[in-house]
């Protein structure tokens, strides 16, 4: 018997979206729950989604041993955003 339950909406794989950062289109693959959290964070910060991703990318590229952009977004969402 498991002590945990599956997510209410089931498990979901990544969804790829194209976002323009600094004039260049890039594809990012995130699970739907992360896309929702990222959209909520953009709204909370009063930024378009692409602008928030660009800011996260700028922080990422100056980090020692920078991760890929999708990993940086996930880390930022868990490390910075308040949890309800």
N, C-alpha and C positions, 0 to 999 in steps of 0.2 A: 504494500500500500504506500503510495507516494504522499509526501508531506506538502507538496506544491501542486499547483494546478496550471494547466495550459493557459495562455493569454485568452481573454474573453473573446477576442476576434480571431483567434487561431494564430498560428505561426505564419510569417510572411517573409519571403525573400526580398532582396534589394530591388529597388525600382531605379532605373537610370533616367536622369534628367539632364538637359543641357542648360548651362548657365553661362552668361557672359561676365568675365572678370577682366577688368582693364582692357576692354575691347576685344578680348579673345574668348571664343566659345570653348567651354570645357564640359565634359560629361562627368557627372558624379552619381555614384550608385549608393543609395542608402535605403534601409528598410523604411516602410511607410511610417512607423512610429517616430523615426528620426526626422523624416520630412515634416511631419506635423509639428514636432517640437521646434524645428528650425524655423518654420513659418510663424509659430507663436512667438519665438524669440525676436524675429525680425519686426513683428508688429509691436511687441513690448518696447523695442529700442527705437521705434519710429523710422525704420529703414526698409527699403525694398529688400527682398530676399537676396538678390544678386549683390547688393551693397554689403549686407551682413557677411555673406560668404567671402567677399573680397577682403573684408577686415579680418576675418578668421585666417584667410590665406596669407595675408601680410604678416600676421603674428606667427604663423606656422613656418614661413620661409626663413625667419631670423632665428628660429629655435635651433639649439644644437641637435644634430641628427634629426631633421624634420621628417615627420611621418607623411604618408600620402594625405591628400586633402580630405577624403572621406573619414579617415581615422582622426584627423585633426578636428573635424566638425563634431564627431561623436564625443571626443574627449572634451571639447569646449562645452558642449551641451551638458555633460555630466559634471564638469568642473566649475562652471560659472553660473549656470542657471539655477535659481531657487527651485526647490522641489516642494510641491504643495502637499 
